[in-house]
Amino acid sequence: MKYFFEGIAAVMLLLGQTAVAQNESYWQQHVDYNMEVDINVENFQYTGTQKLVYTNNSPDELTRVYYHLFFNAFQPGSEMDMRLQSIPDPDGRMTDEQKNSRIAVLKENEIGYLHATALTQDGAKVDFVEEGTILVVELAKPIPSGGKTTFEMEFKGQVPLQVRRAGRNSAEGVALSMSQWYPKLAEYDFEGWHADPYIAREFQGVWGDFDVKLTIDKNYVVGGSGYLQNPQEIGHGYEAPGSKVKKQKGKTLTWHFKAPMVHDFMWAADPEYIHDTLAMENGPTLHFLYKDDKEIIENWKKLQPKTAEFMEFFSKNIGEYPYEQYSVIQGGDGGMEYAMSTLITGKRKFGSLAGVTAHELAHSWFQHILATNESKHEWMDEGFTTFISTLAMNEVMQENKENPFEGTYKGYYNLVNSGKEQPQTTHADRYDLNFAYGIAAYSKGSIFLSQLGYIIGQDKLMETIRKYYEDFKFKHPVPNDIKRTAEKVSGMELDWYLTDWTQTTNTIDYGITEVKDQEGKTEISMVRTGAMPMPIDVLVIYEDGTKETFYAPLRMMRGEKENPYPQINRTVLEDWPWAQSNYSFTVNKPLESIKAVVIDPSLLMADINQEDNVWQNMK
């Protein structure tokens, strides 16, 4: 299928942006955090203060708020622990060799916890109760629509032994991977509160500005979200080249970071971090923090220019990266995206290190700028990230695959054949199997876009992605937003696509039933046996080597895509109505002149049975 993908590079060119007026009824909350935290690296406990200014942009009066206390999940008997013990295929990173929960055996000094010890609203004490990983707060006074209020909290925490994403003393020896570490206000939107317990899946956050001061042992090197405000007091490679460092006196240093317009804040620290920087021309400064380990240094040095290439690719094909820095930090338990940064395990082969970095960096667009609710629409961030990072790897790493999406389709077909598929509308925590969640979110989510390109055309797909970014950056888009963007760009009606692909487990299955002589012409008959409809491209290959395509638009699309193979003559046929299972058309050439007939030569339509998609003349 090389002739299809020959044009992919041209499709990836920078496309023009068209601004559109947003829906005037849209609103989102805003929160500003000011936190000061002291970290004891001997017992891995910390105390902090948090001043939080909350703006209620909703049309509703609020009488209650919720905070996430994520570290409480890392305790025996927690909901995360119980889920880990009950799911048939638990995450191997959270279990031992016998698939037993690693959380269940944590000792008192190894568990994680996060507790509010005092909380006021505009100076008045409020009632609050801790319910696992959620803090329920009854307000001293309601927050009116359009109003602001200030919460001031004192809190304490203990960093858990590394189990999942966050923690201390990881398997690779990283001291502190500090994600989900602070009391985080839950999101309130047009659907209401999203105070989901932490089960180890995905997140959602409120947009705002973070001002964070971290006081820690002076031998530790810190990196993460935000811009360091006091590099001359810190050193450790953050100061300007050639400048003098005037370090703070004493055994600790206070690192002061500011992160504007983000919805999360992560940091990591280790006394053995090497800190490298790469200042991109007309782009952000990239920071790399990794252990001083001779086994990994070469790969982490090679990673740096590749990360810059990935940044350029995503900025060109999605939209410009809006921040001035991005950090790639060794830590965590695999790869996990955060605002302006990622945590990634470092002891990998170079291809794996580059691949995970590309994926997590792409999340800066599909989650940390386009902030979908990952718990409800995990396929939008994981799938869209998989799609664009697959293209980036194919170009930047010169993989030169004929079909770079082949793996995602194979994953989806495996899920369908397993009989374990659940609709993509399933809440991330409610999947019966991790296997089903992973393929639905990553593979089927990626196919949503690659198959959309089959429906509307590759150029329209990339234009859709760029318009989606421009229209919804720094917002909380929902599935209808990407669908409506594609409709505006393509001029087609696409509700059927969003419905069948994401809200059901309907499958696509078309086939060629007969190719026969019809008075010197050739009649080609096809059948739809799957419940999900699609427009159909048919390639006819003649004995003399020439080719011709035929296109049967889906009637409910109310439109047609441009010829995806401009070098091949195309005939547009009558619409194929969904309720009509069978469809035939005539080729104005005799049967003996036809060598083969192929449904969807691009292989971008996720047809679950492709054996009947090809007919060959066996004369």
C-alpha positions in Angstrom: 0.0 0.0 0.0 3.0 2.2 -0.5 1.2 4.6 -2.9 -1.1 5.7 -0.1 1.6 6.6 2.4 3.9 8.3 -0.1 1.8 11.4 0.5 2.0 11.4 4.2 4.9 13.7 4.5 3.1 16.4 2.5 0.1 16.0 4.7 2.3 16.7 7.7 3.1 20.3 6.5 2.2 23.3 8.6 -1.4 24.1 7.9 -3.1 27.5 8.2 -5.1 28.4 11.3 -8.6 29.7 11.2 -10.0 31.3 14.3 -13.6 30.7 15.3 -15.8 32.2 17.9 -16.3 29.9 20.8 -19.6 28.9 22.3 -20.6 31.8 24.5 -22.1 29.4 27.1 -18.8 27.7 27.7 -17.2 28.3 31.1 -14.4 26.7 33.2 -13.3 27.2 36.7 -10.0 28.8 37.7 -7.7 28.2 40.6 -4.4 29.7 41.7 -2.1 27.8 44.1 0.6 29.3 46.4 2.4 26.5 48.3 5.4 26.3 50.6 6.6 22.8 51.4 9.4 21.4 53.6 10.7 18.0 52.7 12.6 15.7 55.1 14.8 13.4 53.0 15.6 11.2 56.0 12.0 9.9 56.7 10.4 11.2 53.4 7.8 13.1 55.2 6.8 16.7 54.4 4.7 19.5 55.7 3.2 22.4 53.7 0.9 25.4 53.5 -1.4 26.1 50.6 -3.2 29.3 49.7 -5.7 28.6 47.0 -7.8 31.3 45.3 -10.8 29.7 43.6 -12.9 31.5 41.0 -16.4 30.1 40.4 -17.0 30.8 36.7 -20.0 28.4 36.7 -23.6 29.5 36.7 -24.1 27.7 40.0 -23.7 28.6 43.6 -21.3 26.1 45.3 -21.8 25.0 48.9 -19.2 22.2 48.9 -15.8 21.6 47.4 -13.6 18.5 47.1 -9.8 17.9 47.1 -7.9 14.9 45.8 -5.5 13.4 48.4 -3.8 11.0 46.0 -1.1 9.6 48.3 -3.7 8.0 50.6 -4.1 5.4 47.8 -0.8 3.8 48.8 -2.0 2.2 51.9 -3.2 -1.4 52.6 -6.9 -1.6 52.2 -7.2 1.4 50.0 -9.5 1.4 46.9 -6.4 1.1 44.7 -5.2 -1.8 46.8 -8.6 -3.5 46.6 -8.9 -3.0 42.9 -5.4 -4.3 42.4 -6.4 -7.5 44.2 -9.7 -8.0 42.4 -8.9 -7.3 38.7 -8.0 -10.5 36.7 -5.0 -8.9 35.1 -3.4 -6.5 37.6 -0.7 -4.1 36.5 2.6 -5.8 36.8 4.3 -2.7 38.1 2.1 -2.8 41.2 2.4 -6.5 42.0 5.1 -9.0 42.9 6.1 -12.1 40.9 3.0 -14.0 42.3 0.7 -11.1 41.2 0.1 -10.1 44.8 -0.5 -6.4 45.6 2.6 -4.5 46.5 0.5 -1.9 48.3 -1.0 -4.6 50.7 2.4 -5.3 52.3 3.6 -1.7 52.7 4.9 -1.0 56.3 3.9 2.1 58.3 7.0 3.9 57.2 6.5 2.9 53.6 2.9 3.9 53.0 1.8 7.1 51.5 -0.5 9.6 53.1 -1.7 13.2 52.6 -3.7 14.8 55.3 -5.2 18.3 55.7 -4.5 19.4 59.3 -6.2 22.8 59.1 -8.4 24.6 56.6 -10.1 27.9 56.4 -12.3 29.7 53.8 -11.7 33.5 53.8 -10.4 33.2 57.3 -13.3 31.1 58.7 -12.8 27.5 59.7 -14.6 24.9 57.6 -15.7 21.4 58.3 -14.0 18.7 56.3 -13.8 14.9 56.3 -11.3 12.6 54.7 -12.8 9.8 52.6 -10.0 7.8 51.2 -8.3 9.8 48.5 -11.0 12.5 48.6 -11.4 15.4 51.1 -15.0 16.6 51.4 -15.3 20.2 52.5 -18.5 21.9 53.6 -18.1 25.6 53.0 -18.4 28.2 55.6 -20.3 30.3 53.1 -21.5 29.5 49.5 -19.4 30.7 46.6 -21.8 32.6 44.3 -21.6 32.4 40.5 -18.8 34.7 39.4 -17.5 34.8 43.0 -14.0 34.1 44.4 -12.9 32.6 47.7 -9.6 31.9 49.3 -8.8 28.6 51.0 -5.8 28.4 53.3 -4.7 24.9 54.3 -2.0 23.3 56.3 -1.1 19.7 55.3 1.3 16.9 55.9 2.3 13.9 53.9 4.5 10.9 53.6 6.0 9.8 50.2 5.2 6.1 49.6 7.7 3.6 48.6 7.7 3.6 44.8 4.7 1.6 43.6 2.9 3.6 40.9 4.0 6.8 39.1 4.8 8.7 42.3 7.0 7.6 45.3 10.4 7.4 46.8 13.4 5.1 46.1 12.3 3.7 42.7 13.7 0.5 41.3 16.2 2.7 39.4 17.3 4.4 42.5 15.6 7.8 42.0 14.9 9.3 45.4 11.7 11.3 44.8 9.2 11.2 42.0 6.7 13.8 43.3 3.5 13.6 41.2 0.0 13.7 42.8 1.7 15.0 45.9 -0.3 18.0 47.0 -4.0 18.5 48.0 -5.5 19.2 44.5 -8.9 20.8 44.1 -11.3 18.6 42.1 -12.8 19.8 38.8 -16.3 21.2 38.6 -17.8 21.6 35.1 -21.0 21.5 33.2 -21.5 17.9 34.4 -20.9 18.7 38.1 -18.1 17.6 40.4 -15.5 15.1 39.3 -14.2 13.9 42.7 -13.2 10.4 41.5 -11.2 8.2 44.0 -7.7 7.4 42.9 -7.6 3.9 41.5 -4.4 4.3 39.4 -5.9 5.5 36.2 -6.2 9.0 34.8 -6.8 12.6 36.0 -8.5 15.9 35.5 -7.5 19.3 36.9 -8.6 22.9 37.1 -6.7 25.5 35.1 -4.6 28.0 37.1 -1.3 29.4 38.1 1.1 27.7 40.5 3.6 29.4 42.8 5.6 26.7 44.6 8.5 26.8 47.1 10.2 23.5 47.9 12.7 23.4 50.7 14.9 20.3 50.6 18.4 19.0 51.4 20.9 21.2 49.4 22.5 18.2 47.8 19.4 17.3 45.9 18.8 18.5 42.3 15.2 19.3 41.5 13.3 19.5 38.2 9.7 19.5 37.0 6.9 21.8 36.1 7.3 25.6 36.0 10.1 28.1 35.7 12.8 28.3 38.4 12.6 31.8 39.9 15.9 31.8 41.9 18.6 30.0 39.8 21.4 32.1 41.2 20.7 30.8 44.7 20.3 27.2 43.5 23.0 26.5 40.9 22.9 22.8 39.9 23.0 23.9 36.2 20.0 26.3 36.3 22.1 29.5 36.6 23.0 31.4 33.4 26.3 30.3 31.8 29.2 32.2 33.3 27.3 33.7 36.2 28.2 33.3 39.9 26.0 31.3 42.2 25.2 32.7 45.6 23.8 29.7 47.4 21.6 29.9 50.4 23.3 29.2 53.7 22.4 26.1 55.8 21.7 22.5 55.0 18.8 23.1 52.7 17.9 25.1 49.6 14.5 26.6 48.8 13.6 26.1 45.1 11.0 28.6 43.9 9.0 27.6 40.8 6.2 29.4 39.0 4.0 27.5 36.4 1.4 29.7 34.6 -1.8 28.3 33.2 -1.4 24.6 33.9 -3.6 22.1 35.7 -1.0 20.1 37.6 2.4 20.5 39.1 5.1 17.7 39.3 8.6 17.7 40.6 11.4 15.1 41.1 14.6 15.2 43.1 17.7 13.2 43.5 21.3 13.9 44.8 22.8 12.1 41.8 20.9 13.8 39.0 22.9 15.1 36.0 21.2 18.2 34.6 21.6 19.1 30.9 19.9 21.8 29.0 19.2 22.3 25.3 18.0 25.7 24.2 15.9 25.3 21.0 16.1 28.0 18.3 12.7 29.7 18.3 11.5 27.2 20.9 11.6 26.3 24.6 14.6 25.3 26.7 14.7 21.5 27.2 15.9 20.2 30.6 17.1 16.6 31.1 17.6 15.2 34.6 18.9 11.7 34.9 21.0 9.6 37.3 24.8 9.6 37.1 24.8 6.0 35.9 27.3 5.0 33.2 24.8 2.5 31.8 22.4 5.2 30.7 24.4 8.4 30.1 25.1 7.7 26.4 21.4 7.1 25.6 20.3 10.2 27.6 22.8 12.3 25.7 21.5 11.0 22.4 18.0 11.6 23.5 18.4 15.4 23.7 18.5 16.4 20.0 15.8 13.9 19.2 13.5 15.5 21.9 14.1 18.8 20.1 13.0 17.2 16.8 9.9 15.7 18.4 9.1 19.2 19.8 9.4 20.7 16.4 7.3 18.0 14.8 4.4 18.4 17.3 4.5 22.2 17.2 4.3 22.1 13.4 1.6 19.5 13.1 -0.6 20.3 16.1 0.2 23.9 17.2 2.9 25.8 18.8 4.1 24.7 22.2 3.1 27.6 24.5 5.6 27.3 27.4 9.2 28.3 27.6 10.5 25.0 29.0 10.0 21.3 29.0 11.7 18.7 31.3 12.4 15.1 30.7 13.2 13.5 34.1 14.2 10.0 35.1 11.7 8.8 37.6 8.3 7.2 38.1 7.6 3.6 36.9 7.3 3.8 33.2 6.4 7.1 31.5 3.8 9.6 32.7 3.0 13.1 31.5 2.7 16.2 33.6 2.6 19.9 33.1 5.7 21.1 31.2 7.4 17.8 32.0 7.4 14.0 32.1 8.7 11.2 34.4 10.3 8.3 32.5 12.3 5.3 33.6 15.8 5.7 32.3 17.3 2.2 31.9 16.0 1.5 28.4 17.3 0.8 25.0 17.6 4.0 23.0 14.6 3.2 20.8 12.4 2.7 23.8 13.7 5.8 25.5 13.0 7.9 22.4 9.6 6.3 21.9 8.3 6.8 25.4 9.7 10.4 25.4 7.9 11.1 22.1 4.6 9.8 23.6 4.8 11.7 26.9 5.9 14.9 25.1 2.9 14.6 22.8 0.7 14.6 25.9 1.7 18.2 26.4 -0.7 18.9 23.6 -3.3 16.1 24.2 -3.9 16.5 27.9 -1.8 19.4 29.2 -3.0 22.0 26.7 -6.2 20.2 25.4 -7.3 19.1 28.9 -9.9 16.4 28.4 -11.4 14.5 31.3 -9.1 11.5 31.1 -11.3 9.5 33.5 -14.3 9.7 31.1 -12.6 10.2 27.7 -9.2 8.5 28.2 -9.2 7.6 24.5 -9.0 11.3 23.5 -5.7 11.9 25.2 -4.1 8.5 25.1 -5.4 7.7 21.6 -4.6 11.1 20.0 -1.2 11.1 21.6 -0.5 7.6 20.2 -1.6 8.7 16.8 0.6 11.8 16.6 3.6 10.2 18.3 3.4 7.2 15.9 3.8 9.7 13.0 6.6 11.5 14.8 8.5 8.3 15.5 8.2 7.3 11.8 9.7 10.6 10.7 12.1 11.6 13.4 13.5 8.1 14.1 13.4 7.3 10.3 11.4 4.2 10.8 10.0 4.7 7.3 7.2 2.3 7.8 4.8 1.8 4.9 1.9 1.9 7.3 3.0 3.3 10.7 -0.4 2.5 12.2 -0.3 -1.2 11.6 0.4 -2.0 15.2 -2.6 -0.1 16.6 -4.9 -1.9 14.2 -3.6 -5.2 15.2 -4.1 -4.3 18.8 -7.7 -3.4 18.1 -8.4 -6.6 16.2 -7.0 -8.6 19.1 -9.4 -6.9 21.4 -12.4 -7.5 19.2 -11.5 -11.2 18.7 -11.1 -11.6 22.5 -14.7 -10.8 23.1 -13.7 -8.6 26.0 -14.2 -5.2 24.4 -16.2 -2.5 26.2 -17.4 0.8 24.7 -14.9 3.7 24.9 -17.5 5.6 26.9 -16.7 3.2 29.8 -15.2 5.1 32.8 -11.4 4.5 33.0 -11.8 2.8 36.4 -14.7 0.6 35.3 -13.0 -1.6 32.7 -13.1 -5.3 33.5 -9.5 -5.8 32.3 -6.4 -3.7 32.1 -6.0 -5.3 28.7 -9.3 -4.0 27.4 -8.7 -0.5 28.9 -5.2 -0.3 27.3 -6.3 -1.2 23.8 -9.5 0.9 23.9 -7.7 3.9 25.1 -4.4 3.7 23.1 -5.1 1.7 20.0 -8.8 2.2 19.3 -8.3 5.9 20.4 -5.5 6.3 17.8 -7.6 4.6 15.1 -10.4 7.2 15.8 -8.0 9.7 14.1 -6.3 7.5 11.5 -9.7 6.2 10.4 -11.2 9.7 10.4 -8.5 10.5 7.8 -9.8 7.7 5.7 -13.3 9.2 6.0 -12.6 12.9 5.4 -9.2 12.8 3.7 -5.7 13.1 5.2 -5.3 16.8 4.5 -8.7 17.5 6.2 -7.6 15.3 9.2 -4.5 17.3 9.8 -6.4 20.6 9.3 -8.9 19.3 11.9 -6.2 18.5 14.4 -4.7 22.0 14.1 -8.1 23.7 14.3 -9.1 21.6 17.3 -5.9 22.7 19.0 -6.4 26.4 18.1 -10.1 26.4 19.2 -9.8 24.4 22.4 -6.3 24.9 23.9 -6.4 25.8 27.6 -9.9 24.4 27.7 -11.6 21.1 28.5 -12.8 19.7 25.2 -15.2 16.7 25.1 -15.8 14.2 22.3 -18.4 16.3 20.5 -15.7 19.1 20.1 -13.4 17.0 18.0 -16.4 15.7 16.0 -17.8 19.2 15.4 -14.3 20.5 14.4 -14.0 17.7 11.8 -17.5 18.5 10.5 -16.6 22.2 10.1 -13.4 21.4 8.3 -14.8 18.6 6.0 -18.4 19.8 5.5 -19.6 16.3 6.4 -22.0 15.0 9.0 -20.1 12.8 11.4 -22.3 12.1 14.4 -22.7 8.5 13.2 -18.9 8.0 13.4 -18.6 9.3 17.0 -21.6 7.3 18.0 -20.7 3.9 16.6 -16.9 4.1 17.2 -16.9 5.4 20.8 -20.3 4.6 22.3 -20.8 1.1 21.1 -18.7 -2.0 20.3 -20.2 -2.2 16.8 -17.6 -3.4 14.3 -16.9 -2.7 10.6 -17.1 -5.6 8.2 -17.5 -5.2 4.5 -16.7 -7.8 1.8 -16.8 -8.5 -1.9 -19.5 -11.1 -2.6 -19.3 -11.4 -6.4 -17.5 -10.1 -9.5 -19.2 -11.2 -12.6 -19.6 -10.5 -16.3 -22.5 -8.2 -17.2 -22.9 -8.0 -21.0 -19.3 -7.1 -21.7 -19.0 -5.0 -18.5 -18.2 -6.1 -15.0 -20.6 -6.0 -12.0 -19.0 -5.9 -8.5 -21.2 -6.7 -5.6 -20.4 -6.0 -1.9 -22.0 -6.6 1.4 -22.0 -5.0 4.8 -22.2 -7.6 7.6 -20.8 -5.4 10.5 -23.2 -3.0 12.3 -21.0 0.0 11.8 -21.3 1.9 8.5 -18.5 3.4 6.5 -17.8 5.0 3.1 -16.1 2.6 0.8 -13.0 3.0 -1.4 -12.6 0.2 -4.0 -9.4 -0.2 -6.1 -9.7 -2.1 -9.4 -6.4 -3.4 -10.8 -6.4 -4.3 -14.5 -4.4 -6.9 -16.3 -2.4 -4.2 -18.2 -1.2 -2.8 -14.9 -3.5 0.3 -14.8 -5.6 1.1 -11.8 -8.9 2.8 -11.2 -10.8 3.6 -7.9 -14.5 3.7 -7.1 -15.9 5.6 -4.2 -19.2 4.8 -2.5 -20.0 7.6 -0.1 -22.0 6.8 3.0 -25.4 8.5 2.6 -25.6 9.8 6.2 -22.3 11.6 5.7 -24.0 14.1 3.4 -20.7 14.7 1.7 -17.7 13.3 -0.2 -13.9 13.3 0.4 -11.4 14.4 -2.2 -9.7 11.7 -4.2 -7.0 10.3 -1.8 -5.1 8.9 -4.8 -5.0 11.9 -7.2 -2.6 9.9 -9.5 -5.4 7.4 -10.1 -8.7 8.1 -11.9 -11.7 7.9 -9.5 -15.4 7.4 -10.1 -17.8 8.6 -7.4 -20.7 6.2 -7.1 -24.2 6.6 -5.7 -24.4 6.9 -1.9 -24.6 3.6 0.0 -27.4 3.9 2.6 -26.6 2.2 5.9 -29.8 0.1 6.1 -29.0 -1.4 2.7 -26.8 -4.3 3.4 -25.9 -5.1 -0.3 -24.5 -2.8 -2.9 -23.4 -3.3 -6.5 -21.8 -1.1 -9.2 -20.6 -1.6 -12.7 -17.2 -1.2 -14.2 -17.2 -0.4 -17.9 -14.6 -3.0 -18.8 -14.9 -6.8 -19.4 -14.3 -9.2 -16.6 -11.3 -10.7 -18.3 -9.5 -7.4 -18.2 -9.7 -7.2 -14.4 -6.9 -8.7 -12.4 -8.0 -7.8 -8.8 -10.5 -5.8 -6.8 -9.6 -4.4 -3.3 -11.8 -2.8 -0.7 -9.8 0.0 1.1 -6.3 -0.3 -0.2 -5.1 2.1 2.5 -5.9 -0.4 5.3 -7.1 2.5 7.4 -10.7 1.3 7.6 -10.8 -1.0 10.7 -12.5 -3.9 8.9 -12.3 -6.8 11.3 -12.3 -9.5 8.5 -10.2 -8.5 5.6 -10.1 -11.9 3.9 -13.1 -11.0 1.8 -11.9 -7.6 1.0 -9.8 -8.8 -2.0 -11.0 -10.6 -5.1 -8.5 -12.0 -7.6 -9.3 -13.2 -11.1 -8.3 -16.8 -11.1 -8.9 -17.4 -14.8 
